[in-house]
Amino acid sequence: MKKVLVIDDSALMRRVISDIINQDDQLEVAGTANNGEAALDQLIHGAKFDVILVDIKMPKMDGVRLLREMQKSRIRVPSLIVSS
């Protein structure tokens, strides 16, 4: 089963995306975050994910900055930008 991290500042969008992902038997939402800073904290402290879905516009740390910080920290997880 592939573990997914969903990052979005909207609680509603996190829930909708999570519900869609969890309908697939091969995918599981193993974590969520409401901004890039919270997501980076999970990743730095050892949380393991197979893929990340990240919104672009978020408070504290946006999706593009998160991807840059992941690259600097050598955190390599396939990531998809999800945005309205």
N, C-alpha and C positions, 0 to 999 in steps of 0.2 A: 504494500500500500504506500502510495506517495504522500508525503507530508507537505502541507501547504501553509504558508504564512500569508494572511490577508491584512494589508495595511491601508486604512482609510480613516479620515477624520470623522466621517459620518457613521454613527452607530447603525443607522438603517442600512446603509450600503454594505457595511461589514456583515450584517445579518443576511441580507439578500444574497451576496456573493457566497457566503459560507453555506447557505442552504442549497444553492445550486451545485457547489462543489461536492458537498456531502451526499448528493444524490447518486454520485458515481461510485461504484464499488471499489474502484482502484485509487480513489483520492480521499484524503481526510484533512480537514482543517485542523492543524495541530497547534495553531497559535494565531492571535490577532494583535494588532497594535493600532492606536489612534493617531500616530504620527511617526515620522522617520526616526526620531530620537528614541522613542520607546522600542521600536523594532531593532535598531542598532544595538541597544542595550541587551536585548534577548540574544542576538547573534553573537555579540562579544562574550557573553557569559555562557556560551556553549550550546545554545538551542540549535538543533539540527533540523533543517527543512530541505526538501527536494526541489521546491520551487517557491518563488515569492510573487505575489500579486500586489502591486503598489500604486496608489493614487499619486498624481503629480502635485497637486496643490493641497498642502496641509500646513497647519501651524507648527511652530518650533523647528521642524526640519522637513523640507519638501522631498518628494520622491527622487528628483534628480540629485539633490545633495546626498540623500541616503545612498544612492548607487555609487556616487563618488567616494563617500566615506567607506563603503564596503570594499571598493577597489583599493583604497589606501591601506585598509586593514587586512587585505588579502583574503577577504571573505568571498568565496566563489560559489554563488548559488544562482541558478538560472532565474531571471526576473522578468516579469511582464508588467508594463505600465497599463493600468486600467483607469480610464478617466471619462467623465461625462463630456 
